[in-house]
Amino acid sequence: MCGLIRFRLTNVHYIENPAYGALLTEVFAECRKTLPVGFAAFHLPWMLEFYTMSRQYRAAYELLKEFPGRA
C-alpha cells in the first residue's frame, strides 16, 4: 500500500503508467478482501480516476454502486 502511494507521489504522470494501474488494482482488491471498508474507500477516488482515464466507465459505475455516498 505504501508503495502505491509512493508511486503516485514520485511519478508526475502516474495515471498513464500501466504498472500503476496494475498496482492500484491489486492493492484495492486486497483492501476490499482483507481490511475494513475504510481502507478501500480511501483508494476509491484513485480507482475511479484510473477507470475513467482508461475509459472503463462500466467498471467505474459498478464501483460507485458498491460504495454509495463515498465518492
PyMOL commands that set and color helices and strands:
alter all, ss='L'
color gray80, all
select helices_A, chain A and resi 2-10+14-16+18-34+37-53+57-66
alter helices_A, ss='H'
color red, helices_A
deselect
rebuild
show_as cartoon
